[in-house]
């Protein structure tokens, strides 16, 4: 409705003292950049944490054969596998929740960017 130039012009609210306009405009532009960056970091950190936990559990499971007790080896392997399976399901649940939150926040950020004030 306002065009590209109007969008950038309307980042600053009306009635602001002229000496504050550059500062407020800069803060708004930084906010436009940091919102997608924050979403990216959040998604990356959750994915990395889940994969790191699964990698450690796999190392535990395959490291059990270094122990010499047969009972400990079998029980430890089964326990590691059970917890590994649980963590994979938990990571899937976290991924679904993160995808939902990511979608909602993206929709909110986009609706704010194209709202009538802008």
N, C-alpha and C positions, 0 to 999 in steps of 0.2 A: 504494500500500500504506500509506504513512504519511500521505497527504493533503497539502494545500498547506502547512499550518502545520508539519507534520513535515518537509517538504522544507527550509523555511527554517531550522528548528531544527537539522537535521542537517548544515548547512553547516559547523558548528563540530565538530571532533573531540571525542570524550568524553575526560575526564580532563585537560582543559586548565584551567589556573588561571583563576579567575573574572575576574580583572582583564584577562586577555588575550582573553576571549570577544568583546567588542565590536570590538576591533581585527582579530581573525581573521575575524569575520563580515563586516566592512566590506571586507577584502581579498578575500574569496570573492565578495562581491556585485560588486565592481569587476571581478573576473575573469570573472564571468558576462556582464557587459556588454561587456568588451573583446574576447572571443573572436569574436562575430559581427561586431563592428566591424573587427577585424583581417582577417577573411575578406573583408569588403566592400571595404576599402581595397586589399587585394592584387588582387582581381579587377578593380577599377576602374583601378588603375595599369597592369596588363598590357593591358587593352583600350585605354586611352588611348595607351600607348606604341606599340602596333601601328598604330593609326589615324593617329597623328602621323607615323610613318615612311612610311606609304602616302601621306599628304597631301604630304609633302616630295618624295617620288619623282614624284608626279603633277605637282607644280610644276616639277621638273627637266625632265620630259618635255615639258610645254607651254612651258617657257621656252626650249627649244632653238631655237625659230624666231626668237628675238631675235638669235641669232648669225648672222653673214652668210655663213659658209662652208657650202656645200651638203653637203660631205662630213661635216663636224662635225655639222651639223644632223641628217642621216639616221642616222649612226652613233650619235650621242648619244641620239636618240629611240629607236632599237632597243635600245640598252644600257639605257636607263632603263626601257623597257617590260619587258625581260627580267627586270631586277632587281625591278621592281614585281610582276610575276607570281610570282617566287620569294618575295617578302616576303608576298604574299597567302597563298600556300600555307603559308609558315612561320607566319603569324599564325593560320591555321586549325589547324595542329598545336598551337601554344601554347594556343589556346582549348580544344581537346580535352583537353590535359593539365591545364589549369586547372580545367575542369569535373570531371575525375576527382578531382583533389586536393580541390577544394571539396566534392564529395560525400563523399569519405572523411573529411575533417576534420569535416564536419557530422555524419556518423554517429558519429564518435568522441566529439564534444562532447555529442551527445544521449545516447549510451550512458553516458557518465560522469555526466550529470545525473540519469539514472534508475537508476543502479546501486544495489545493495543498501545501500551505505553511506549513500546519501542517501535 
